[in-house]
Amino acid sequence: MGKDEAGILAQLKKLRAELLDSKVDEFRGPIVKTTGDGFLVEFPSAVCAVQNAVDVQYELVQRNMDIPEDRRAKMAFCGVIYETLTY
């Protein structure tokens, strides 16, 4: 998290309230678990998951334009695809 962990955690909480929760709802992906600075979200399809990630990253770029590089919010997205196959 870096030098100012309390400040970064406050920034993440604000970001979640203002952006992440609404984007997750928009793409029908309930938040399964949070871990301080991490989120586990389940989406109904890979397309919804990718579109959510693209939209959030785009919004972060817009929000970060006027913020110094060392104070910008950044997020990494990791995808895990799991399907249940029935025969």
N, C-alpha and C positions, 0 to 999 in steps of 0.2 A: 504494500500500500504506500510506502514511502515515509517521508519525514513527518508529515502532519496527519497521522492516522485518524485522529478525532475529527479533523476538518474534512478529510476525504470521506469518512463514514457519514458525516452530516450531508455532504454533497450527494452521496449515493442515495441516501434516504429521500432527499428532495427530488432527485432524478427519478426514483421509483414512483413517488407520488405524482409527479408532473408528467411523466412520459411512459415508463415501463408498464405500469399497471394498465393504462388505457390501451397500449399497443397489444399487450397480452390478451386483454378482453376482445379487442378488435379481431384478432386471429384465433379466437376460441381456444386459448391455451392456458389452462389453469396452472398457477404456480404451485408446484408440488412441495418444494422445500426451499428455504433460504438459509444461507450460512454466512451471515455478516456481509461479505462483499460478493457473494455468489448466489445464483438462482438456478433452480432446476424447474424447467417448464415443460409440460407435455402438450404437444400440438396434435391436431387431428390428422395432419399430413405433413410430409416433408416440404411441400410447397408453402404451406402456412408458416412453418418454422423459418424457412429461408426468407420469405417476404417480411416476416417480423424482424429478422436480423438486419435486413437491408434498410427497412424503414427506421429502425432505431439508430443505426449507424449514420444514416443521412441526417437525422435530427441532431445527433451529437455533433456532427461537423458544423451544422448551422449554429448551434449553441456555443461552440468553442471558438468561433471566429474572433471574438473580442476578448478572449481570455488568454493570458500568458501561457506559453507552452508547458511550463512546469506546474500549472494549476488546472490543466484541462482534464475533463472526465474522459476516460477511454474504456472501452469494453472489448473483450474478446468473446467470440461465440464459438461454441463447440457443439457439434451435432452428433447425436447417437440415434441411429435408426434401428428400431426393433419392431419386428412384425410377428404376429402369431399366425402361423400357417395351419390350416385345418384341412384334412383330407377326407 
